[in-house]
Amino acid sequence: MPYSMLDRASVTQIEADRIVKLDIRSGVIPLASVGLEARGLSAVIGEASGPEILLVMDGPSRRESVMSRTVMATVEAPTRSVGMVTFWQAANSGPQRWPFFATG
């Protein structure tokens, strides 16, 4: 599966497919590599009440995969890169919360 673009049309497709894959192997995500512009807005994928999305991040030393309902990528204009990728995970009940606390 190719790495995801984060422009408006691609976000619509990601929300339909429910998979986003990001290349962070170099430690940065250049805006041009994901279809964003320095003067543009951050990318927001999904919503809190929507279906879960698989977020796959290939980093310098390993791959991380998590399920989330919302994924955001901030635009850092001075560096022309994605500043942060933010996602949320939620547990449905008290007992389901403890593994989140244990693993950080």
C-alpha distances in whole Angstrom, upper triangle without the diagonal:
4,7,9,12,15,18,19,18,14,16,17,14,12,16,15,12,13,10,10,8,11,12,15,16,19,20,20,18,19,20,19,15,15,17,20,24,26,29,26,26,23,20,21,18,20,23,25,26,23,21,19,15,13,13,11,12,12,16,18,19,17,14,15,14,16,17,19,20,21,19,20,20,23,24,26,28,30,27,25,22,21,24,22,20,22,21,23,24,26,28,30,33,35,35,31,31,33,30,28,31,31,28,28
4,6,9,13,15,17,16,12,14,16,13,12,16,16,13,14,11,10,7,9,10,13,14,16,18,17,15,16,16,15,12,11,14,17,20,23,25,23,23,21,18,19,17,20,23,26,27,24,22,20,16,14,13,11,12,12,15,17,19,17,14,16,15,18,18,20,21,20,18,19,18,21,21,23,25,27,24,22,19,18,21,21,18,21,20,23,24,27,30,32,35,37,36,32,33,34,31,29,32,32,29,29
4,7,10,13,15,15,11,12,15,13,11,15,16,13,13,10,8,5,6,6,10,12,14,15,14,11,13,13,13,9,8,11,14,17,20,22,20,20,18,15,16,15,18,21,24,25,22,21,19,15,13,11,9,9,9,12,15,17,15,13,14,14,16,17,18,19,18,15,16,14,17,18,20,21,23,21,18,16,14,17,17,14,17,17,21,22,25,28,30,33,35,35,31,31,32,29,27,30,30,27,26
4,6,9,12,11,8,9,12,10,8,12,13,11,11,9,6,5,6,8,12,14,16,16,15,11,13,12,12,9,7,9,11,15,18,20,17,17,15,12,13,12,14,18,21,22,20,18,17,13,12,10,10,10,12,14,17,20,18,15,15,14,15,16,16,17,15,13,13,12,15,16,18,20,22,20,17,15,13,16,16,13,15,16,19,21,24,27,29,32,34,34,30,30,32,29,27,30,30,27,26
4,6,9,9,6,8,11,10,9,12,14,13,13,11,9,9,8,10,13,16,17,17,15,11,11,10,9,7,4,6,8,12,15,17,14,14,13,10,12,11,15,18,21,23,20,20,19,15,15,13,13,13,14,17,19,22,21,18,18,17,18,18,18,18,16,13,13,11,14,14,16,17,20,18,15,13,12,15,15,13,16,17,20,22,25,29,31,34,36,36,33,32,34,32,29,32,33,30,28
4,7,8,6,6,9,10,9,11,14,14,13,12,9,10,10,12,14,17,18,18,15,11,11,9,10,9,5,6,7,10,13,14,11,11,9,6,9,9,12,15,19,21,18,18,17,14,15,13,14,14,16,18,21,23,22,19,19,18,18,18,16,16,13,11,10,8,11,11,14,15,19,17,14,12,10,14,13,12,14,15,18,21,24,27,29,32,34,35,31,30,33,31,28,30,32,29,27
4,6,5,6,9,10,10,12,14,15,15,15,12,14,13,15,17,21,21,21,17,14,13,10,10,10,7,5,6,9,12,13,10,10,9,7,10,10,14,17,20,22,20,20,20,17,18,16,17,18,19,21,24,27,26,23,22,21,21,21,19,18,16,13,12,11,12,12,15,16,19,18,15,14,12,16,16,15,17,18,21,23,26,30,31,35,37,38,34,33,36,34,31,33,35,32,30
4,5,5,6,9,10,11,13,14,15,15,13,16,16,19,21,24,24,24,21,17,17,13,14,14,11,9,9,12,15,14,11,10,10,8,9,10,12,15,19,20,18,19,19,17,18,17,19,20,22,24,27,30,28,25,24,23,22,21,19,18,15,14,13,12,14,14,17,18,22,21,18,17,15,18,18,16,18,18,21,23,26,29,30,34,36,38,34,33,36,35,31,34,36,33,32
4,6,5,7,9,10,11,13,14,14,13,16,16,19,22,25,25,25,23,19,18,15,15,15,12,10,11,14,18,18,14,14,14,11,12,11,13,17,20,21,18,19,19,17,18,18,19,20,23,25,28,30,29,26,25,23,23,22,20,19,17,16,15,15,17,17,21,21,25,24,20,19,18,21,21,19,20,20,23,25,27,30,31,35,38,39,35,35,37,36,33,36,38,35,33
4,5,5,6,9,10,10,11,11,10,12,13,16,18,21,22,22,20,16,16,14,14,13,9,9,11,14,17,18,15,14,13,10,11,10,12,16,19,20,17,17,17,14,15,14,16,17,19,22,25,27,25,22,21,20,20,19,18,17,15,14,14,13,16,16,20,21,24,23,19,18,16,19,19,16,18,18,21,23,25,28,30,33,36,36,33,32,35,33,30,33,35,32,30
4,5,5,6,9,10,10,10,9,12,13,16,18,22,23,22,20,16,17,15,15,14,11,11,11,15,17,18,14,13,11,8,8,6,9,12,16,17,14,14,14,12,13,13,15,16,19,21,25,27,25,21,20,18,18,16,15,13,12,10,11,11,14,15,19,20,23,22,19,18,15,18,17,14,15,15,17,19,22,25,26,30,32,33,30,29,32,30,27,30,32,29,28
4,6,5,6,9,10,11,11,14,16,19,22,25,26,26,24,20,21,18,18,18,14,13,14,18,21,20,17,15,14,11,10,8,9,12,16,16,13,14,14,12,15,15,17,19,22,25,28,30,28,24,23,20,20,18,16,14,13,13,14,15,17,18,22,23,27,26,23,21,19,21,20,18,18,17,19,21,23,26,27,30,33,34,30,31,33,32,29,32,34,32,30
4,5,5,6,8,9,10,13,15,18,21,24,25,25,23,20,21,19,18,17,14,14,16,19,22,23,19,18,17,13,13,10,11,14,18,18,15,14,14,12,13,14,16,18,20,23,27,28,26,22,21,19,19,17,16,15,15,14,15,16,19,20,24,25,28,27,24,22,20,23,21,18,19,18,20,22,24,26,27,31,34,34,30,31,34,32,29,32,34,31,30
4,5,5,5,6,6,9,12,15,18,21,23,23,21,18,19,17,18,16,13,14,15,19,21,22,19,17,15,11,11,8,9,12,15,16,13,12,11,8,10,10,12,15,17,20,24,25,23,19,18,15,15,13,13,12,11,11,13,14,17,19,22,24,27,25,23,20,18,20,18,15,16,15,17,18,20,23,24,28,30,31,27,27,30,28,26,29,30,27,27
4,6,5,7,9,12,15,19,21,24,26,25,23,20,22,20,21,19,16,16,17,21,23,24,20,18,16,12,10,7,6,10,13,13,9,9,9,7,10,11,14,17,20,23,26,28,25,21,19,17,15,13,12,10,10,10,13,15,18,20,23,25,29,27,25,22,20,22,20,16,16,14,16,17,19,21,22,26,28,29,26,26,29,27,25,28,30,27,27
4,6,8,11,14,17,20,23,26,28,28,26,23,24,23,23,21,18,18,20,23,26,26,23,21,19,16,14,10,10,13,15,15,11,10,11,9,12,14,16,19,22,25,28,29,27,23,21,18,17,15,14,13,13,14,16,18,21,23,27,28,32,30,28,25,23,25,23,20,20,18,19,19,21,23,23,27,30,31,27,28,31,29,27,31,32,30,29
4,6,8,11,15,18,21,23,26,26,25,22,23,22,22,20,17,18,20,24,26,27,24,22,20,16,15,11,11,14,17,17,13,11,11,8,9,11,13,16,19,22,26,27,24,20,19,16,15,13,14,13,14,14,17,18,22,23,27,29,32,30,27,25,22,25,22,19,19,17,19,19,21,23,23,27,30,30,26,27,30,28,26,29,31,28,28
4,7,10,13,17,19,22,25,24,23,21,23,21,22,20,17,18,20,23,26,27,23,21,19,15,13,9,9,12,14,14,10,8,7,4,6,9,11,14,17,20,24,25,22,18,16,13,12,10,10,9,11,11,14,16,20,22,25,27,30,29,26,23,21,22,20,16,16,14,15,15,17,19,20,24,26,26,23,23,26,24,22,26,27,24,24
4,7,10,14,16,18,21,21,20,18,20,19,20,17,15,17,18,22,24,26,23,21,18,14,13,10,11,14,16,17,13,11,9,6,5,6,8,11,14,17,20,21,18,14,13,10,10,9,10,11,11,11,13,15,18,21,23,26,29,27,24,21,18,20,18,15,15,13,15,15,18,20,22,25,27,27,23,24,26,24,22,25,26,23,23
4,7,10,13,15,18,18,17,14,16,16,17,14,11,14,15,19,21,23,20,18,15,12,12,9,11,14,16,18,15,13,11,7,6,5,6,8,11,14,18,19,16,13,12,10,10,10,11,12,11,9,11,11,15,17,20,22,25,23,21,17,15,17,15,11,13,12,14,15,18,21,23,26,28,28,25,25,27,24,22,25,26,23,22
4,7,10,12,15,15,14,12,14,15,15,12,10,14,15,19,21,23,21,19,16,14,14,12,14,18,19,21,19,17,14,10,8,6,5,6,8,11,14,16,13,10,10,9,11,12,13,15,14,11,13,12,16,17,20,22,24,21,19,16,14,16,15,12,13,13,16,17,20,23,25,28,30,30,26,26,27,24,22,25,26,22,22
4,6,9,11,11,10,8,11,12,13,10,9,12,13,17,18,21,19,18,15,13,14,13,16,19,21,23,21,19,17,13,11,8,6,5,6,9,12,14,12,10,10,10,12,14,14,16,15,11,12,10,13,15,16,19,21,18,16,13,11,13,12,9,12,13,16,18,21,24,27,30,31,31,27,27,28,25,23,25,26,22,21
4,6,8,9,8,7,10,12,13,9,9,13,14,17,19,22,20,20,17,15,17,17,20,23,24,27,24,23,20,17,14,11,9,6,5,7,9,12,11,10,11,12,15,17,18,20,18,15,15,13,15,16,17,19,20,17,15,12,11,13,13,11,15,16,19,21,25,27,30,33,34,33,30,29,30,27,25,27,27,23,23
4,6,5,6,6,9,12,14,11,11,15,15,18,18,22,20,20,17,16,18,18,21,23,25,28,26,25,22,18,16,12,10,7,6,5,7,10,10,9,11,13,15,18,18,21,19,15,15,12,14,15,15,18,18,15,14,11,10,11,11,10,14,15,19,20,24,27,30,32,33,33,29,28,29,26,24,25,25,22,21
4,5,7,9,12,15,16,13,14,18,18,21,21,25,24,24,21,20,22,21,24,27,28,31,29,28,24,21,18,15,12,9,6,4,4,7,9,9,12,14,17,20,21,24,22,19,19,16,18,18,18,20,21,17,17,14,13,15,14,14,17,19,22,23,27,29,32,35,35,35,31,30,30,27,25,27,27,23,22
4,6,8,10,13,14,12,14,17,18,19,19,23,23,23,21,20,23,23,26,29,30,33,31,30,27,24,21,18,15,12,10,7,6,10,12,13,15,18,20,23,24,26,24,20,20,17,17,17,16,18,18,14,14,12,12,14,14,15,18,20,24,25,29,32,35,37,38,37,34,33,33,30,28,29,29,25,24
4,7,10,13,15,13,14,18,17,19,18,22,21,21,19,19,21,21,25,27,28,31,30,29,26,23,21,17,15,11,10,7,7,10,12,13,14,17,19,22,22,24,22,18,17,14,15,15,14,17,16,13,13,10,10,11,11,12,15,18,21,23,27,29,33,35,35,35,32,30,30,28,25,26,26,23,21
4,6,9,12,10,11,14,14,15,15,18,18,18,16,16,18,19,23,25,27,30,28,28,25,22,20,17,15,12,11,9,10,14,15,15,15,18,19,22,21,23,21,17,15,12,12,12,11,13,13,10,10,7,7,8,10,11,14,17,21,23,27,30,33,35,36,36,33,31,32,29,26,28,28,25,23
4,6,8,7,8,11,10,12,12,16,15,15,13,13,16,17,20,23,25,28,26,26,23,20,19,15,14,11,11,11,12,15,16,15,16,17,19,20,20,22,19,15,13,10,11,10,10,12,13,10,9,5,5,8,9,10,14,16,20,22,26,29,32,35,36,36,33,31,32,30,27,28,29,26,24
4,5,5,7,9,9,10,10,14,13,15,13,14,17,18,22,25,27,30,28,28,26,22,21,18,17,14,14,14,15,19,19,19,19,21,22,24,23,24,21,17,15,12,11,10,10,10,11,8,6,4,6,9,12,13,16,19,23,26,29,33,35,38,39,40,36,35,36,34,30,32,33,30,28
4,5,6,6,5,6,7,10,10,11,10,11,14,16,20,22,25,28,26,26,25,22,21,18,18,16,16,17,18,22,22,21,21,22,22,24,22,23,20,16,14,10,10,7,8,9,11,9,6,5,6,10,12,13,16,19,22,25,29,32,35,38,39,40,36,35,36,34,31,33,34,31,29
4,5,5,6,7,9,12,12,14,13,13,17,18,22,25,28,30,28,28,27,23,23,20,19,17,18,18,20,23,23,22,23,23,24,26,25,25,22,19,17,13,13,11,12,12,13,11,8,8,10,13,15,16,19,22,25,28,31,35,37,40,42,42,39,37,39,37,34,36,37,34,32
4,6,8,10,12,15,14,15,14,13,17,17,21,24,27,29,27,26,25,21,20,17,16,14,14,15,17,20,20,19,20,20,22,23,23,23,21,17,16,13,14,12,14,14,16,13,10,9,10,14,15,15,18,20,24,26,30,33,35,39,40,40,37,36,37,35,32,34,35,31,30
4,6,9,12,14,12,13,11,10,13,13,17,20,23,25,23,23,21,18,17,15,14,13,14,16,18,21,20,18,18,19,20,20,20,20,18,14,13,10,12,11,13,14,16,14,11,9,9,13,13,12,16,17,21,23,27,30,32,36,37,38,34,33,35,33,30,32,33,30,28
4,7,10,12,10,12,11,10,13,14,18,21,24,26,24,24,23,20,20,18,18,17,18,19,21,25,24,22,22,22,23,23,22,22,19,16,14,12,13,11,14,14,16,15,11,11,11,14,16,15,18,20,23,26,29,32,34,38,40,40,37,36,38,36,33,35,36,33,31
4,7,9,7,8,8,8,12,14,17,20,23,25,24,24,23,20,21,18,19,18,19,20,22,25,25,23,23,23,23,23,22,21,18,15,13,10,10,8,10,10,13,13,9,9,9,12,14,14,16,19,22,25,28,32,34,37,39,40,36,35,37,35,32,34,35,32,30
4,5,5,8,9,11,14,17,20,23,26,28,27,28,27,24,24,22,22,21,22,22,24,28,28,26,26,26,26,27,25,24,21,18,15,12,11,8,9,8,11,11,8,9,10,13,15,16,18,21,25,28,31,35,37,40,41,42,39,37,40,38,34,36,38,35,32
4,5,8,10,12,16,18,22,24,26,29,28,29,28,26,26,23,24,22,23,23,24,28,28,27,26,27,27,28,26,26,22,19,16,13,10,6,7,4,8,9,6,8,9,11,14,16,18,21,25,28,31,35,37,40,41,43,39,38,39,38,34,36,38,35,32
4,7,10,12,16,19,22,24,26,29,28,30,29,27,28,25,26,24,26,26,28,31,31,30,29,29,29,29,27,26,23,20,17,14,12,8,9,7,10,12,9,11,12,14,16,18,20,23,26,29,32,36,38,41,42,44,40,39,41,40,36,37,39,37,34
4,7,9,12,15,19,20,23,26,24,26,26,23,25,22,23,22,24,25,27,30,30,28,27,27,26,26,24,23,19,17,14,12,10,7,10,9,12,13,11,12,11,13,15,16,17,20,23,27,29,33,35,38,39,41,38,36,38,37,34,35,37,35,32
4,6,9,13,16,17,19,22,21,23,23,21,22,20,22,21,23,24,26,29,29,27,25,25,24,24,21,20,16,14,11,9,8,7,10,10,14,15,12,12,11,12,13,14,15,17,20,23,26,30,31,34,36,38,34,33,35,34,30,32,34,32,29
4,6,10,13,14,17,20,19,21,20,18,19,17,18,18,20,21,23,26,25,23,22,21,20,20,17,17,13,10,7,6,5,5,9,11,14,14,12,11,9,10,10,10,11,13,16,20,22,26,28,31,33,34,31,29,32,30,27,28,31,28,26
4,7,10,12,15,18,16,17,17,14,16,14,16,16,18,20,23,25,24,21,20,19,18,17,15,14,10,8,6,5,7,8,12,14,17,17,14,12,10,11,11,9,10,12,15,18,21,24,26,30,31,33,29,28,30,29,26,28,30,27,25
4,7,8,11,14,13,14,14,12,14,13,16,16,19,21,24,26,24,22,19,18,16,15,12,11,7,6,5,7,9,11,15,17,20,20,18,16,12,14,12,10,9,10,12,15,18,21,23,26,28,30,26,25,28,27,23,26,28,26,23
4,7,10,12,10,11,11,9,11,10,14,15,18,20,24,25,23,20,18,16,14,12,10,8,6,5,6,9,12,14,18,20,23,22,20,18,14,16,14,11,10,10,12,14,16,20,21,25,27,28,24,24,27,25,22,25,27,25,23
4,7,8,6,8,8,8,11,11,15,17,20,23,26,27,25,22,19,16,14,12,9,6,5,7,9,12,15,18,21,23,27,26,24,21,18,19,17,14,12,10,11,13,14,17,18,22,25,26,22,22,25,24,21,24,26,24,23
4,6,5,8,9,10,13,14,18,19,23,25,29,30,27,24,21,18,16,13,9,6,5,8,10,14,16,19,22,25,28,28,26,23,20,20,18,15,13,11,10,12,13,16,16,20,22,24,21,21,24,23,21,23,26,24,23
4,6,8,9,11,14,15,19,20,24,26,29,30,27,24,21,19,15,12,9,6,6,10,12,16,18,21,24,27,30,29,28,25,22,22,19,16,13,10,9,10,10,13,13,16,19,21,18,17,21,21,18,20,23,22,21
4,7,9,12,15,17,21,23,27,28,32,33,30,27,23,20,17,14,11,7,9,13,15,19,21,24,28,30,33,33,31,29,25,25,22,19,17,14,12,12,11,13,13,16,19,21,18,18,22,22,20,22,25,24,23
4,7,9,13,15,18,21,24,27,30,31,28,25,22,19,16,12,10,6,8,12,14,18,21,24,27,29,33,32,30,27,24,25,22,19,16,13,12,13,13,15,14,18,21,23,20,20,23,23,21,24,26,25,24
4,7,10,13,16,19,23,25,29,29,26,22,20,16,13,10,8,6,9,12,15,19,22,25,28,31,34,33,31,28,24,25,22,19,17,14,13,12,12,14,14,18,21,22,18,19,23,21,20,23,25,23,23
4,7,9,13,16,19,22,26,26,22,19,16,12,10,6,5,4,8,10,14,17,20,23,26,29,32,31,29,26,22,23,20,16,14,11,10,9,10,12,13,17,20,20,16,17,20,19,17,20,22,20,20
4,6,10,13,16,19,23,23,20,16,14,10,8,6,5,6,7,8,12,14,18,21,24,27,29,28,26,23,19,21,18,14,13,10,11,11,13,15,16,20,22,23,19,19,22,20,18,21,23,20,20
4,6,10,13,16,20,20,16,13,10,7,6,5,7,9,10,10,13,15,19,21,24,27,29,27,26,22,19,20,17,14,13,11,12,11,14,16,18,21,23,23,19,19,21,19,17,21,21,19,19
4,7,10,13,16,17,14,10,8,6,5,6,7,10,10,8,11,12,16,18,21,24,26,24,22,19,16,17,14,10,10,9,11,11,14,17,19,22,24,24,20,20,22,19,17,20,21,18,17
4,7,10,13,14,11,7,6,4,7,9,11,13,13,11,13,13,17,19,21,24,26,23,22,18,16,17,15,11,12,11,14,14,17,20,22,25,26,26,22,22,23,20,18,21,21,18,18
4,6,10,11,9,6,5,6,9,12,13,16,15,12,13,12,15,17,19,22,23,20,19,16,13,14,12,10,12,12,14,15,19,21,24,27,28,27,24,23,24,21,19,21,21,18,17
4,7,8,6,4,7,9,12,15,16,19,18,15,16,15,18,19,20,23,24,21,20,16,15,16,14,12,15,15,18,19,22,25,28,30,31,30,27,26,26,23,21,24,23,19,19
4,6,5,6,8,11,14,17,18,21,20,17,17,16,18,19,19,22,22,19,19,15,14,15,13,12,15,16,19,20,23,26,29,31,31,31,27,26,26,23,21,23,22,19,18
4,6,8,11,14,17,21,22,25,24,20,21,18,20,21,20,23,23,19,20,17,16,16,16,15,18,19,22,23,27,29,32,34,34,33,30,29,29,26,24,25,24,21,20
4,7,10,14,17,20,22,26,25,22,22,21,23,24,24,27,26,23,23,20,19,19,18,17,20,20,23,23,26,28,31,33,33,32,29,28,27,24,22,24,22,19,19
4,7,10,13,17,19,23,22,20,21,20,22,24,24,27,28,24,24,21,19,20,18,16,18,18,20,20,24,25,28,30,30,29,26,25,25,21,20,22,21,17,17
4,7,10,14,16,19,19,17,18,18,21,23,23,27,27,24,24,20,18,19,17,15,16,16,18,18,21,23,26,28,28,27,24,23,23,20,19,21,20,16,17
4,7,10,13,16,16,14,16,16,19,21,23,26,27,24,24,20,17,18,15,13,13,12,14,14,17,19,22,24,25,24,20,20,20,17,15,18,17,13,14
4,7,10,13,14,13,15,16,19,22,24,27,29,26,25,21,19,19,16,13,13,11,13,12,15,17,19,22,23,22,18,18,19,16,14,18,17,14,14
4,6,10,11,11,14,15,19,22,24,27,29,27,26,22,19,19,16,12,11,9,9,8,11,13,16,18,20,19,15,15,17,14,12,15,16,13,13
4,7,9,10,13,16,19,22,25,28,30,28,27,24,20,21,17,14,12,9,8,7,9,11,13,16,18,18,14,15,17,14,13,16,17,15,15
4,6,7,11,14,17,20,23,26,29,27,26,22,19,19,16,12,10,6,6,5,8,11,13,16,18,19,15,15,17,16,13,16,18,16,15
4,7,10,14,17,20,23,26,29,28,26,23,20,20,17,13,11,8,7,7,9,12,13,17,19,20,17,16,20,18,16,19,21,19,18
4,7,10,13,17,20,22,25,24,23,20,16,17,14,11,8,6,6,9,11,14,16,19,21,23,19,18,21,20,17,20,22,20,18
4,7,10,13,16,19,22,21,19,16,13,13,10,7,6,5,7,10,13,17,19,22,24,25,21,20,23,21,18,20,22,20,18
4,6,10,13,16,19,18,16,14,10,10,8,6,5,6,10,13,16,19,22,25,26,27,24,23,25,24,20,22,24,22,20
4,7,10,13,15,14,13,10,6,7,6,4,6,9,13,16,19,23,25,28,29,30,27,25,27,26,22,24,26,23,21
4,6,10,12,12,11,9,5,5,5,7,8,12,15,18,21,25,28,30,31,33,29,27,29,28,24,26,28,25,22
4,6,9,9,7,6,5,6,8,10,12,15,19,22,25,29,31,34,35,36,33,31,33,32,28,29,31,29,26
4,6,6,6,5,6,5,9,11,14,17,21,24,27,31,34,36,37,38,35,33,34,33,29,30,32,29,26
4,6,5,7,9,9,12,15,17,21,24,28,31,34,37,40,40,42,39,36,38,37,33,34,36,33,30
4,6,8,10,10,14,17,19,23,26,30,33,37,39,42,42,43,40,38,39,38,34,35,37,34,31
4,5,8,9,12,15,18,22,25,28,32,35,38,41,41,42,39,37,38,36,33,33,35,32,29
4,7,9,12,15,18,21,25,28,31,35,38,40,41,42,39,37,38,36,33,34,35,32,30
4,6,9,11,15,18,21,25,28,31,34,37,38,38,35,33,35,33,29,31,32,29,26
4,6,7,11,14,18,21,24,28,31,33,34,35,32,30,31,29,26,27,29,26,23
4,7,10,13,17,20,23,27,30,32,33,34,31,28,30,28,25,25,27,24,21
4,6,10,13,16,20,23,26,28,29,30,27,24,26,24,21,22,24,21,18
4,7,10,13,17,20,23,26,27,27,24,22,24,22,19,20,22,19,17
4,7,10,14,17,20,23,23,24,21,19,21,20,16,18,20,17,15
4,7,10,14,17,19,20,21,18,16,19,17,14,16,18,16,14
4,7,10,13,16,17,18,15,13,16,15,11,14,16,14,12
4,7,10,13,14,15,11,10,13,12,9,11,14,12,11
4,7,9,11,12,9,8,11,11,9,11,14,14,13
4,6,7,8,5,5,9,9,8,11,13,13,13
4,7,9,7,8,11,12,12,14,16,17,17
4,6,5,7,10,11,12,13,15,17,17
4,5,5,7,10,11,11,13,16,16
4,5,6,8,10,11,12,14,15
4,6,6,8,10,11,12,13
4,6,5,7,9,10,11
4,5,5,6,9,10
4,5,5,6,8
4,6,5,6
4,6,5
4,6
4
